[in-house]
Amino acid sequence: MKPKNTVLPPPSATKSRRMVLGTCSATHLVHDGFSDFLYLLLPVWQVELGLSLTQVGIIRTLYSGALASTQIPIGLLSERLGERRLLGLGTALTGGAYFALGMAESLAALVMFLLIAGTGSGTQH
């Protein structure tokens, strides 16, 4: 029985695929880290802004809702702008929003920055 002829991709294509996989994995790690960091901030915001547990839960849900609801539109937008560019913009948007969260002094500002951060994090999905 003869072995099947397998065509291997050129080494440059393999390197490119590994680079894309590595970049996407690192970006996913960063976005998940941002998302998990929210759990550390929730009790701080509860005390600082005098929020109830229900309000804290709604705040967390708003972030997740923004992340989930923007995934499909962002996916369609990436076909026009390019995946790499949109992933970079989304990561910068999320990072900037988290930076601004540190300075939010009102519930309205907190909600606005969480919605922006959730939208930015939607790019990595």
All heavy atoms as an XYZ file, in Angstrom:
926
protein
N       0.829     -1.169      0.000
C       0.000      0.000      0.000
C       0.880      1.241      0.000
O       1.767      1.385      0.828
C      -0.870     -0.021      1.250
C      -2.133      0.676      1.068
S      -3.193      0.131      2.433
C      -4.119      1.536      2.643
N       0.624      2.127     -0.940
C       1.422      3.337     -1.054
C       0.927      4.394     -0.064
O      -0.276      4.546      0.121
C       1.309      3.922     -2.458
C       2.080      3.189     -3.493
C       1.962      3.961     -4.789
C       2.883      3.410     -5.829
N       2.776      4.148     -7.075
N       1.856      5.130      0.539
C       1.409      6.231      1.404
C       0.816      7.345      0.547
O       1.215      7.546     -0.591
C       2.682      6.692      2.113
C       3.806      6.193      1.276
C       3.305      4.981      0.534
N      -0.148      8.017      1.124
C      -0.779      9.129      0.407
C       0.209     10.261      0.262
O       1.033     10.509      1.131
C      -1.999      9.629      1.170
C      -3.138      8.659      1.183
C      -4.324      9.293      1.872
C      -5.482      8.325      1.867
N      -6.653      8.894      2.513
N       0.123     10.911     -0.874
C       0.954     12.093     -1.075
C       0.344     13.252     -0.302
O      -0.797     13.620     -0.532
C       1.027     12.462     -2.562
C       1.844     11.461     -3.343
O       2.660     10.763     -2.763
N       1.616     11.396     -4.638
N       1.103     13.768      0.610
C       0.625     14.927      1.354
C       1.445     16.137      0.944
O       2.663     16.057      0.795
C       0.753     14.716      2.877
O       2.107     14.408      3.173
C      -0.136     13.598      3.349
N       0.757     17.200      0.735
C       1.414     18.430      0.344
C       1.527     19.297      1.584
O       0.525     19.669      2.183
C       0.620     19.165     -0.752
C       1.296     20.468     -1.131
C       0.441     18.266     -1.959
N       2.742     19.580      1.960
C       2.969     20.425      3.116
C       3.026     21.875      2.693
O       3.549     22.195      1.631
C       4.285     20.040      3.812
C       4.347     18.633      4.393
C       5.739     18.344      4.928
C       3.318     18.474      5.489
N       2.475     22.758      3.520
C       2.556     24.178      3.171
C       4.006     24.640      3.254
O       4.816     24.071      3.978
C       1.696     24.863      4.231
C       1.637     23.915      5.366
C       1.808     22.539      4.774
N       4.356     25.657      2.507
C       5.723     26.170      2.581
C       6.016     26.678      4.003
O       5.104     27.075      4.725
C       5.750     27.319      1.573
C       4.343     27.628      1.273
C       3.533     26.416      1.584
N       7.296     26.646      4.396
C       7.646     27.065      5.755
C       7.161     28.467      6.106
O       6.778     28.731      7.239
C       9.174     27.005      5.772
C       9.530     26.051      4.687
C       8.454     26.171      3.658
N       7.134     29.375      5.145
C       6.680     30.734      5.441
C       5.195     30.754      5.804
O       4.765     31.521      6.653
C       6.950     31.660      4.261
O       6.223     31.221      3.125
N       4.391     29.893      5.166
C       2.960     29.821      5.480
C       2.754     29.243      6.875
O       1.891     29.704      7.622
C       2.227     28.986      4.445
N       3.551     28.240      7.240
C       3.455     27.659      8.572
C       3.829     28.689      9.627
O       3.162     28.814     10.654
C       4.368     26.424      8.680
O       3.982     25.480      7.686
C       4.263     25.786     10.043
N       4.878     29.453      9.378
C       5.298     30.493     10.317
C       4.210     31.549     10.463
O       3.913     32.008     11.562
C       6.602     31.128      9.860
C       7.152     32.146     10.820
C       8.460     32.708     10.346
C       8.976     33.753     11.323
N      10.218     34.356     10.870
N       3.592     31.921      9.346
C       2.524     32.916      9.367
C       1.325     32.410     10.161
O       0.740     33.152     10.947
C       2.102     33.256      7.947
O       1.013     34.133      7.950
N       0.976     31.152      9.984
C      -0.150     30.570     10.725
C       0.134     30.546     12.223
O      -0.744     30.831     13.030
C      -0.432     29.156     10.228
C      -1.056     29.115      8.866
C      -1.271     27.718      8.405
N      -1.805     27.698      7.052
C      -1.842     26.637      6.308
N      -1.395     25.480      6.745
N      -2.333     26.701      5.087
N       1.356     30.204     12.569
C       1.731     30.191     13.992
C       1.699     31.601     14.571
O       1.315     31.805     15.715
C       3.108     29.578     14.171
C       3.098     28.083     13.987
C       4.443     27.489     14.277
N       4.386     26.050     14.052
C       5.416     25.308     13.787
N       6.621     25.851     13.722
N       5.281     24.016     13.606
N       2.109     32.559     13.791
C       2.102     33.954     14.241
C       0.664     34.419     14.490
O       0.383     35.065     15.499
C       2.763     34.824     13.171
C       3.065     36.168     13.621
S       4.750     36.215     14.138
C       5.017     37.902     13.741
N      -0.241     34.085     13.587
C      -1.649     34.451     13.742
C      -2.231     33.766     14.971
O      -2.919     34.394     15.786
C      -2.463     34.087     12.474
C      -3.952     34.197     12.726
C      -2.050     34.972     11.315
N      -1.940     32.483     15.136
C      -2.435     31.744     16.298
C      -1.894     32.349     17.594
O      -2.635     32.551     18.558
C      -2.052     30.268     16.204
C      -2.475     29.401     17.388
C      -3.995     29.392     17.537
C      -1.939     27.986     17.212
N      -0.632     32.678     17.622
C      -0.026     33.269     18.809
C      -0.616     34.636     19.134
O      -0.915     34.943     20.299
N      -0.807     35.447     18.116
C      -1.382     36.781     18.316
C      -2.816     36.686     18.819
O      -3.201     37.385     19.760
C      -1.336     37.593     17.009
O       0.023     37.693     16.584
C      -1.921     38.973     17.188
N      -3.596     35.830     18.201
C      -4.995     35.679     18.623
C      -5.090     35.120     20.038
O      -5.928     35.552     20.829
C      -5.752     34.778     17.648
S      -6.039     35.560     16.049
N      -4.231     34.173     20.362
C      -4.228     33.608     21.714
C      -3.838     34.658     22.749
O      -4.461     34.752     23.814
C      -3.261     32.423     21.791
O      -3.684     31.391     20.934
N      -2.833     35.458     22.448
C      -2.406     36.507     23.381
C      -3.494     37.555     23.556
O      -3.762     38.007     24.681
C      -1.116     37.154     22.882
N      -4.136     37.934     22.474
C      -5.219     38.919     22.551
C      -6.385     38.371     23.368
O      -6.966     39.079     24.188
C      -5.691     39.311     21.148
O      -4.570     39.768     20.394
C      -6.738     40.388     21.194
N      -6.702     37.113     23.156
C      -7.787     36.483     23.918
C      -7.443     36.476     25.411
O      -8.300     36.763     26.250
C      -8.014     35.055     23.419
C      -9.339     34.507     23.793
N     -10.335     34.319     22.882
C      -9.843     34.115     24.978
C     -11.397     33.825     23.492
N     -11.127     33.696     24.770
N      -6.201     36.185     25.732
C      -5.754     36.193     27.127
C      -5.901     37.586     27.740
O      -6.379     37.733     28.871
C      -4.298     35.726     27.208
C      -3.681     35.702     28.596
C      -4.319     34.617     29.451
C      -2.184     35.471     28.493
N      -5.527     38.610     27.000
C      -5.646     39.987     27.495
C      -7.107     40.343     27.741
O      -7.474     40.859     28.806
C      -4.994     40.981     26.506
C      -5.375     42.414     26.836
C      -3.491     40.822     26.503
N      -7.970     40.050     26.771
C      -9.386     40.387     26.917
C     -10.033     39.601     28.054
O     -10.835     40.157     28.814
C     -10.132     40.152     25.607
C      -9.899     41.224     24.595
N     -10.707     42.326     24.493
C      -8.935     41.381     23.659
C     -10.261     43.110     23.530
N      -9.180     42.546     23.008
N      -9.716     38.329     28.185
C     -10.258     37.552     29.292
C      -9.732     38.052     30.626
O     -10.444     38.044     31.628
C      -9.941     36.063     29.126
C     -10.840     35.395     28.102
O     -11.766     36.063     27.593
O     -10.629     34.206     27.819
N      -8.494     38.507     30.647
C      -7.935     39.090     31.867
C      -8.685     40.343     32.258
O      -9.003     40.551     33.442
N      -8.987     41.201     31.277
C      -9.785     42.391     31.556
C     -11.145     42.003     32.120
O     -11.621     42.568     33.100
C     -10.001     43.229     30.293
C      -8.859     44.125     29.926
C      -8.423     44.210     28.610
C      -8.227     44.906     30.875
C      -7.393     45.066     28.263
C      -7.193     45.764     30.539
C      -6.771     45.835     29.225
N     -11.775     41.036     31.489
C     -13.103     40.603     31.908
C     -13.075     40.033     33.329
O     -13.946     40.340     34.143
C     -13.630     39.556     30.925
O     -14.934     39.179     31.256
N     -12.085     39.232     33.628
C     -11.976     38.653     34.968
C     -11.628     39.699     36.015
O     -12.010     39.572     37.179
C     -10.925     37.535     34.980
C     -11.366     36.320     34.184
O     -12.582     36.199     33.909
O     -10.504     35.503     33.824
N     -10.929     40.748     35.615
C     -10.558     41.812     36.533
C     -11.788     42.544     37.073
O     -11.748     43.134     38.161
C      -9.600     42.787     35.833
C      -8.990     43.800     36.738
C      -8.106     43.420     37.741
C      -9.300     45.144     36.597
C      -7.541     44.350     38.583
C      -8.734     46.091     37.436
C      -7.857     45.690     38.433
N     -12.885     42.492     36.322
C     -14.114     43.136     36.788
C     -14.550     42.613     38.148
O     -15.081     43.357     38.966
C     -15.242     42.913     35.786
C     -15.304     43.828     34.593
C     -16.477     43.455     33.704
C     -15.395     45.271     35.001
N     -14.332     41.321     38.387
C     -14.760     40.737     39.654
C     -14.026     41.355     40.839
O     -14.556     41.402     41.944
C     -14.588     39.217     39.634
C     -15.557     38.559     38.680
C     -15.121     38.025     37.470
C     -16.908     38.508     38.969
C     -16.010     37.444     36.591
C     -17.813     37.928     38.097
C     -17.357     37.399     36.909
O     -18.257     36.829     36.041
N     -12.821     41.828     40.619
C     -12.094     42.516     41.683
C     -12.616     43.935     41.899
O     -12.555     44.469     43.014
C     -10.600     42.571     41.355
C      -9.875     41.239     41.255
C      -8.458     41.450     40.775
C      -9.899     40.530     42.585
N     -13.115     44.541     40.840
C     -13.575     45.923     40.928
C     -14.998     46.061     41.452
O     -15.351     47.107     42.019
C     -13.470     46.595     39.563
C     -12.055     46.755     39.003
C     -12.106     47.285     37.587
C     -11.237     47.665     39.900
N     -15.813     45.049     41.289
C     -17.225     45.159     41.675
C     -17.425     45.536     43.143
O     -18.199     46.450     43.443
C     -17.973     43.869     41.326
C     -18.125     43.591     39.830
C     -18.748     42.222     39.603
C     -18.937     44.665     39.139
N     -16.746     44.893     44.092
C     -16.950     45.308     45.491
C     -16.428     46.716     45.775
O     -16.991     47.428     46.603
C     -16.188     44.273     46.317
C     -15.548     43.338     45.385
C     -15.924     43.709     43.992
N     -15.383     47.123     45.079
C     -14.858     48.484     45.244
C     -15.905     49.496     44.789
O     -16.191     50.479     45.479
C     -13.534     48.663     44.463
C     -13.074     50.110     44.490
C     -12.472     47.724     45.001
N     -16.483     49.251     43.614
C     -17.507     50.157     43.104
C     -18.739     50.163     44.007
O     -19.383     51.197     44.186
C     -17.904     49.775     41.685
C     -16.813     50.000     40.682
C     -15.817     50.926     40.738
C     -16.617     49.286     39.473
N     -15.021     50.823     39.637
C     -15.485     49.826     38.837
C     -17.284     48.238     38.851
C     -15.013     49.366     37.619
C     -16.818     47.774     37.642
C     -15.690     48.341     37.029
N     -19.073     48.990     44.545
C     -20.237     48.916     45.425
C     -20.059     49.852     46.625
O     -20.957     50.623     46.963
C     -20.457     47.486     45.907
C     -21.664     47.365     46.811
C     -21.819     45.980     47.397
O     -20.926     45.152     47.308
N     -22.962     45.734     48.005
N     -18.882     49.816     47.229
C     -18.618     50.662     48.394
C     -18.471     52.126     47.991
O     -19.075     53.016     48.595
C     -17.350     50.169     49.136
C     -16.939     51.148     50.220
C     -17.588     48.785     49.721
N     -17.679     52.385     46.957
C     -17.393     53.768     46.557
C     -18.627     54.521     46.070
O     -18.764     55.714     46.322
C     -16.317     53.796     45.459
C     -14.942     53.412     45.932
C     -14.353     54.427     46.901
O     -14.519     55.636     46.690
O     -13.731     53.981     47.882
N     -19.502     53.818     45.363
C     -20.674     54.483     44.794
C     -21.954     54.189     45.571
O     -23.033     54.634     45.182
C     -20.847     54.083     43.324
C     -19.688     54.463     42.395
C     -19.891     53.873     41.016
C     -19.526     55.972     42.324
N     -21.840     53.414     46.651
C     -23.011     53.089     47.464
C     -24.050     52.286     46.710
O     -25.245     52.573     46.796
N     -23.617     51.278     45.978
C     -24.521     50.487     45.146
C     -25.049     49.274     45.903
O     -24.389     48.735     46.791
C     -23.784     50.007     43.896
C     -23.151     51.082     43.019
C     -22.358     50.434     41.890
C     -24.203     52.019     42.473
N     -26.226     48.832     45.520
C     -26.768     47.590     46.063
C     -26.179     46.416     45.287
O     -25.576     46.593     44.216
C     -28.296     47.579     45.930
O     -28.668     47.468     44.560
N     -26.370     45.210     45.810
C     -25.879     44.029     45.089
C     -26.591     43.858     43.754
O     -25.999     43.394     42.781
C     -26.046     42.774     45.951
C     -25.111     42.666     47.151
C     -25.437     41.410     47.967
C     -23.658     42.651     46.717
N     -27.844     44.245     43.702
C     -28.593     44.179     42.442
C     -27.972     45.107     41.403
O     -27.790     44.714     40.240
C     -30.067     44.560     42.675
O     -30.621     43.682     43.652
C     -30.860     44.488     41.393
N     -27.631     46.317     41.802
C     -27.000     47.260     40.874
C     -25.649     46.750     40.401
O     -25.305     46.893     39.224
C     -26.855     48.628     41.543
C     -28.164     49.355     41.733
C     -28.013     50.590     42.590
O     -27.360     50.572     43.626
N     -28.645     51.678     42.137
N     -24.900     46.138     41.296
C     -23.602     45.574     40.921
C     -23.804     44.451     39.900
O     -23.062     44.352     38.912
C     -22.844     45.068     42.177
C     -21.617     44.269     41.788
C     -22.466     46.232     43.070
N     -24.815     43.625     40.115
C     -25.113     42.554     39.159
C     -25.515     43.089     37.795
O     -25.124     42.562     36.755
N     -26.289     44.160     37.799
C     -26.707     44.784     36.533
C     -25.499     45.361     35.810
O     -25.370     45.232     34.580
C     -27.783     45.859     36.780
C     -29.084     45.185     37.214
C     -27.997     46.718     35.546
C     -30.145     46.140     37.719
N     -24.590     45.963     36.558
C     -23.369     46.521     35.956
C     -22.573     45.418     35.261
O     -22.118     45.579     34.133
C     -22.520     47.227     37.033
C     -23.163     48.548     37.416
C     -21.097     47.446     36.556
C     -22.516     49.202     38.610
N     -22.420     44.305     35.929
C     -21.669     43.178     35.341
C     -22.385     42.659     34.093
O     -21.756     42.327     33.090
C     -21.505     42.066     36.378
C     -20.809     40.832     35.864
C     -19.367     41.133     35.495
N     -18.680     39.922     35.095
C     -18.219     39.700     33.869
N     -18.355     40.611     32.940
N     -17.605     38.598     33.571
N     -23.697     42.604     34.160
C     -24.488     42.126     33.028
C     -24.386     43.072     31.839
O     -24.367     42.625     30.686
C     -25.953     41.940     33.454
O     -25.991     41.010     34.545
C     -26.807     41.411     32.321
N     -24.303     44.355     32.102
C     -24.168     45.321     31.012
C     -22.883     45.087     30.219
O     -22.879     45.141     28.989
C     -24.199     46.753     31.545
C     -25.550     47.256     32.030
C     -25.405     48.609     32.704
C     -26.547     47.310     30.886
N     -21.793     44.820     30.927
C     -20.523     44.537     30.249
C     -20.666     43.287     29.377
O     -20.314     43.297     28.201
C     -19.403     44.351     31.280
C     -18.117     43.884     30.665
C     -17.240     44.787     30.078
C     -17.762     42.540     30.660
C     -16.054     44.370     29.500
C     -16.577     42.114     30.085
C     -15.731     43.025     29.508
O     -14.555     42.600     28.941
N     -21.184     42.213     29.978
C     -21.341     40.953     29.232
C     -22.299     41.126     28.059
O     -22.083     40.557     26.983
C     -21.861     39.854     30.155
O     -20.966     39.625     31.203
N     -23.362     41.903     28.276
C     -24.326     42.142     27.200
C     -23.716     42.909     26.047
O     -23.985     42.605     24.877
N     -22.891     43.906     26.359
C     -22.222     44.670     25.295
C     -21.266     43.768     24.526
O     -21.204     43.817     23.299
C     -21.478     45.867     25.881
N     -20.530     42.937     25.252
C     -19.591     42.020     24.612
C     -20.341     41.063     23.681
O     -19.965     40.881     22.521
C     -18.828     41.239     25.681
C     -17.668     40.377     25.218
C     -16.658     40.244     26.348
C     -18.100     39.006     24.785
N     -21.425     40.472     24.182
C     -22.158     39.480     23.396
C     -22.904     40.098     22.215
O     -22.898     39.548     21.117
C     -23.145     38.744     24.306
N     -23.524     41.239     22.434
C     -24.370     41.819     21.377
C     -23.581     42.460     20.241
O     -24.139     42.706     19.175
C     -25.333     42.834     21.980
O     -24.629     43.934     22.500
N     -22.313     42.717     20.458
C     -21.525     43.359     19.391
C     -20.682     42.379     18.586
O     -20.072     42.786     17.599
C     -20.607     44.441     19.985
O     -19.749     43.848     20.965
C     -21.404     45.559     20.605
N     -20.674     41.123     18.954
C     -19.807     40.168     18.261
C     -20.155     40.008     16.786
O     -19.260     40.034     15.936
C     -19.853     38.812     18.960
C     -19.163     38.814     20.293
C     -19.252     37.485     20.987
O     -19.431     36.445     20.356
N     -19.134     37.499     22.302
N     -21.403     39.855     16.459
C     -21.784     39.662     15.050
C     -21.571     40.934     14.241
O     -20.952     40.885     13.171
C     -23.216     39.117     14.929
C     -23.247     37.684     15.467
C     -23.705     39.171     13.485
C     -24.613     37.051     15.518
N     -22.038     42.105     14.715
C     -21.758     43.315     13.929
C     -20.260     43.578     13.753
O     -19.825     43.999     12.681
C     -22.413     44.441     14.738
C     -23.428     43.778     15.594
C     -22.916     42.402     15.845
N     -19.478     43.316     14.783
C     -18.031     43.515     14.667
C     -17.437     42.516     13.683
O     -16.533     42.853     12.917
C     -17.365     43.420     16.058
C     -17.704     44.668     16.866
C     -15.858     43.257     15.935
C     -17.284     44.617     18.311
N     -17.945     41.302     13.679
C     -17.481     40.312     12.707
C     -17.741     40.758     11.277
O     -16.891     40.593     10.394
N     -18.902     41.332     11.052
C     -19.214     41.845      9.715
C     -18.331     43.042      9.366
O     -17.874     43.170      8.225
C     -20.694     42.239      9.640
C     -21.692     41.081      9.811
C     -23.113     41.617      9.913
C     -21.558     40.083      8.676
N     -18.083     43.890     10.335
C     -17.223     45.046     10.117
C     -15.778     44.626      9.831
O     -15.079     45.262      9.042
C     -17.271     45.970     11.347
C     -16.544     47.290     11.256
C     -17.106     48.146     10.119
C     -16.642     48.030     12.583
N     -15.356     43.525     10.432
C     -13.983     43.063     10.217
C     -13.746     42.618      8.775
O     -12.620     42.647      8.300
C     -13.637     41.923     11.179
O     -14.289     40.729     10.804
N     -14.811     42.226      8.094
C     -14.670     41.855      6.689
C     -14.307     43.070      5.836
O     -13.675     42.930      4.800
C     -15.961     41.204      6.185
C     -16.231     39.854      6.818
C     -17.570     39.272      6.429
O     -18.321     39.903      5.647
O     -17.894     38.182      6.930
N     -14.698     44.247      6.269
C     -14.378     45.471      5.534
C     -13.063     46.093      5.966
O     -12.292     46.565      5.154
C     -15.488     46.502      5.705
C     -16.748     46.112      5.012
C     -17.775     47.198      5.168
N     -18.954     46.822      4.400
C     -19.684     47.676      3.748
N     -19.398     48.953      3.770
N     -20.723     47.271      3.066
N     -12.844     46.125      7.289
C     -11.658     46.800      7.822
C     -10.452     45.881      7.968
O      -9.338     46.355      8.081
C     -11.974     47.424      9.184
C     -13.032     48.507      9.216
C     -13.252     48.995     10.636
C     -12.635     49.668      8.323
N     -10.696     44.588      8.024
C      -9.624     43.627      8.244
C      -9.595     43.187      9.700
O      -9.766     43.997     10.606
N      -9.401     41.901      9.893
C      -9.438     41.327     11.236
C      -8.341     41.885     12.127
O      -8.576     42.216     13.290
C      -9.316     39.793     11.173
C     -10.471     39.099     10.500
C     -10.285     38.962      9.001
O      -9.269     39.468      8.450
O     -11.161     38.365      8.356
N      -7.153     41.990     11.590
C      -6.008     42.440     12.392
C      -6.221     43.870     12.890
O      -6.027     44.161     14.060
C      -4.727     42.350     11.570
C      -3.486     42.699     12.363
C      -2.259     42.608     11.523
N      -2.131     41.274     10.949
C      -1.192     40.923     10.108
N      -0.289     41.786      9.724
N      -1.136     39.700      9.623
N      -6.621     44.725     12.004
C      -6.840     46.131     12.369
C      -7.945     46.248     13.422
O      -7.815     46.958     14.412
C      -7.209     46.939     11.140
C      -7.452     48.407     11.460
C      -7.767     49.208     10.228
N      -6.588     49.195      9.365
C      -6.629     49.353      8.054
N      -7.768     49.527      7.440
N      -5.529     49.330      7.343
N      -9.047     45.534     13.205
C     -10.168     45.627     14.132
C      -9.827     45.020     15.494
O     -10.239     45.550     16.528
C     -11.391     44.934     13.537
C     -12.713     45.367     14.117
C     -12.936     46.861     13.919
C     -13.841     44.602     13.497
N      -9.055     43.956     15.508
C      -8.638     43.353     16.773
C      -7.746     44.315     17.553
O      -7.890     44.469     18.767
C      -7.907     42.036     16.515
C      -7.615     41.151     17.705
C      -8.870     40.814     18.478
C      -6.936     39.871     17.230
N      -6.853     44.988     16.860
C      -6.000     45.981     17.520
C      -6.804     47.147     18.064
O      -6.592     47.596     19.197
N      -7.745     47.633     17.265
C      -8.597     48.738     17.707
C      -9.457     48.330     18.904
O      -9.623     49.103     19.850
C      -9.486     49.223     16.561
C      -8.801     49.980     15.437
C      -9.778     50.216     14.280
C      -8.252     51.296     15.938
N      -9.988     47.130     18.854
C     -10.824     46.648     19.957
C     -10.040     46.503     21.251
O     -10.529     46.846     22.331
N      -8.817     46.007     21.138
C      -7.980     45.858     22.326
C      -7.617     47.220     22.900
O      -7.658     47.430     24.115
C      -6.712     45.053     21.990
O      -7.111     43.776     21.455
C      -5.849     44.832     23.213
N      -7.307     48.174     22.032
C      -7.006     49.533     22.497
C      -8.244     50.176     23.124
O      -8.140     50.855     24.161
C      -6.504     50.381     21.332
N      -9.399     49.957     22.529
C     -10.642     50.492     23.074
C     -10.928     49.918     24.461
O     -11.277     50.650     25.384
C     -11.801     50.184     22.122
C     -13.160     50.781     22.445
C     -13.112     52.296     22.341
C     -14.202     50.224     21.480
N     -10.754     48.622     24.612
C     -10.976     47.986     25.906
C      -9.992     48.500     26.947
O     -10.380     48.838     28.067
C     -10.857     46.450     25.781
O     -11.820     46.001     24.831
C     -11.099     45.764     27.103
N      -8.736     48.575     26.586
C      -7.724     49.081     27.516
C      -7.987     50.514     27.930
O      -7.881     50.861     29.114
N      -8.355     51.353     26.966
C      -8.669     52.744     27.274
C      -9.890     52.868     28.177
O      -9.915     53.690     29.105
N     -10.890     52.042     27.927
C     -12.098     52.073     28.754
C     -11.794     51.618     30.177
O     -12.305     52.190     31.143
C     -13.187     51.204     28.131
N     -10.953     50.610     30.317
C     -10.579     50.166     31.677
C      -9.759     51.228     32.388
O      -9.908     51.422     33.599
C      -9.826     48.839     31.630
C     -10.748     47.666     31.755
C     -11.327     47.086     30.633
C     -11.073     47.143     32.991
C     -12.186     46.021     30.743
C     -11.937     46.076     33.111
C     -12.495     45.515     31.990
O     -13.357     44.465     32.099
N      -8.923     51.928     31.674
C      -8.172     53.030     32.261
C      -9.152     54.098     32.766
O      -9.023     54.609     33.878
C      -7.202     53.621     31.240
C      -6.388     54.759     31.760
C      -5.300     54.519     32.599
C      -6.713     56.058     31.439
C      -4.551     55.574     33.095
C      -5.964     57.122     31.921
C      -4.876     56.874     32.767
N     -10.139     54.422     31.944
C     -11.139     55.427     32.319
C     -12.006     54.950     33.483
O     -12.459     55.768     34.294
C     -12.003     55.768     31.110
N     -12.233     53.648     33.580
C     -13.016     53.112     34.702
C     -12.371     53.460     36.040
O     -13.064     53.646     37.040
C     -13.157     51.592     34.588
C     -14.219     51.088     33.637
C     -14.084     49.584     33.429
C     -15.605     51.439     34.140
N     -11.064     53.530     36.044
C     -10.361     53.871     37.274
C     -10.639     55.289     37.737
O     -10.424     55.612     38.910
N     -11.113     56.126     36.843
C     -11.391     57.522     37.186
C     -12.884     57.831     37.231
O     -13.262     58.974     37.473
C     -10.698     58.436     36.175
C      -9.186     58.333     36.241
S      -8.377     59.378     35.046
C      -8.558     58.414     33.560
N     -13.724     56.830     36.988
C     -15.176     57.056     36.977
C     -15.652     57.400     38.388
O     -15.372     56.683     39.337
C     -15.892     55.807     36.470
N     -16.363     58.504     38.484
C     -16.841     58.958     39.790
C     -18.355     58.888     39.932
O     -18.899     59.268     40.963
C     -16.359     60.385     40.053
C     -14.853     60.475     40.178
C     -14.383     61.886     40.488
O     -15.236     62.795     40.641
O     -13.166     62.069     40.574
N     -19.018     58.417     38.903
C     -20.479     58.308     38.975
C     -20.917     56.995     38.340
O     -20.180     56.375     37.570
C     -21.142     59.478     38.255
O     -20.943     59.372     36.854
N     -22.135     56.603     38.667
C     -22.684     55.384     38.101
C     -22.839     55.517     36.585
O     -22.557     54.576     35.844
C     -24.032     55.063     38.749
C     -24.722     53.791     38.295
C     -23.831     52.572     38.535
C     -26.055     53.625     38.997
N     -23.234     56.683     36.114
C     -23.406     56.896     34.669
C     -22.081     56.727     33.926
O     -22.023     56.080     32.870
C     -23.986     58.283     34.408
N     -21.002     57.284     34.478
C     -19.682     57.142     33.849
C     -19.242     55.687     33.870
O     -18.694     55.170     32.883
C     -18.658     58.020     34.563
N     -19.491     55.023     34.970
C     -19.127     53.611     35.105
C     -19.830     52.764     34.050
O     -19.199     51.963     33.362
C     -19.497     53.135     36.512
C     -19.022     51.768     36.930
C     -17.510     51.752     37.090
C     -19.683     51.379     38.236
N     -21.120     52.983     33.899
C     -21.901     52.234     32.904
C     -21.398     52.527     31.497
O     -21.209     51.610     30.684
C     -23.406     52.554     33.046
C     -24.196     52.055     31.853
C     -23.952     51.954     34.326
N     -21.151     53.788     31.191
C     -20.686     54.158     29.857
C     -19.352     53.474     29.534
O     -19.189     52.884     28.462
C     -20.527     55.672     29.747
C     -20.049     56.133     28.378
S     -19.806     57.904     28.265
C     -18.437     58.160     29.363
N     -18.398     53.522     30.455
C     -17.089     52.925     30.196
C     -17.160     51.399     30.135
O     -16.422     50.777     29.370
C     -16.063     53.387     31.223
C     -15.739     54.846     31.127
C     -15.748     55.644     32.253
C     -15.445     55.437     29.907
C     -15.448     57.002     32.166
C     -15.147     56.788     29.807
C     -15.153     57.575     30.939
N     -18.049     50.791     30.909
C     -18.216     49.340     30.828
C     -18.823     48.928     29.489
O     -18.443     47.895     28.926
C     -19.074     48.821     31.980
C     -18.344     48.649     33.291
C     -19.320     48.304     34.404
C     -17.266     47.578     33.192
N     -19.750     49.712     28.977
C     -20.319     49.409     27.660
C     -19.260     49.545     26.565
O     -19.199     48.733     25.637
C     -21.515     50.324     27.374
C     -22.769     50.054     28.208
C     -23.826     51.119     27.951
C     -23.321     48.669     27.936
N     -18.407     50.548     26.690
C     -17.319     50.722     25.721
C     -16.332     49.567     25.829
O     -15.908     48.999     24.811
C     -16.617     52.082     25.942
C     -17.559     53.220     25.568
C     -15.327     52.161     25.121
C     -17.063     54.594     25.994
N     -15.986     49.184     27.060
C     -15.051     48.070     27.255
C     -15.646     46.764     26.716
O     -14.949     45.974     26.081
C     -14.703     47.923     28.736
N     -16.925     46.542     26.949
C     -17.564     45.337     26.436
C     -17.587     45.299     24.919
O     -17.359     44.258     24.304
N     -17.832     46.440     24.312
C     -17.805     46.527     22.845
C     -16.421     46.223     22.308
O     -16.254     45.476     21.345
C     -18.264     47.924     22.393
O     -19.599     48.138     22.863
C     -18.224     48.061     20.885
N     -15.392     46.803     22.944
C     -14.021     46.518     22.526
C     -13.659     45.055     22.689
O     -12.974     44.470     21.843
N     -14.132     44.449     23.763
C     -13.826     43.031     24.006
C     -14.584     42.122     23.038
O     -14.169     40.986     22.823
C     -14.158     42.654     25.447
O     -13.233     43.222     26.329
N     -15.659     42.616     22.473
C     -16.394     41.820     21.492
C     -15.569     41.523     20.237
O     -15.869     40.586     19.505
N     -14.531     42.305     20.001
C     -13.719     42.095     18.794
C     -12.935     40.797     18.839
O     -12.654     40.215     17.798
C     -12.728     43.251     18.590
O     -11.829     43.322     19.703
C     -13.449     44.565     18.424
N     -12.574     40.332     20.006
C     -11.737     39.131     20.069
C     -12.537     37.850     19.936
O     -11.988     36.773     19.840
C     -10.878     39.129     21.331
C     -11.595     39.124     22.640
C     -11.795     37.749     23.227
O     -11.184     36.778     22.800
N     -12.639     37.682     24.206
N     -13.849     37.943     19.937
C     -14.665     36.750     19.748
C     -15.074     36.652     18.293
O     -15.404     35.683     17.782
C     -15.900     36.793     20.646
C     -15.607     36.326     22.027
N     -15.822     35.065     22.441
C     -15.070     36.972     23.082
C     -15.453     34.943     23.695
N     -14.988     36.082     24.116
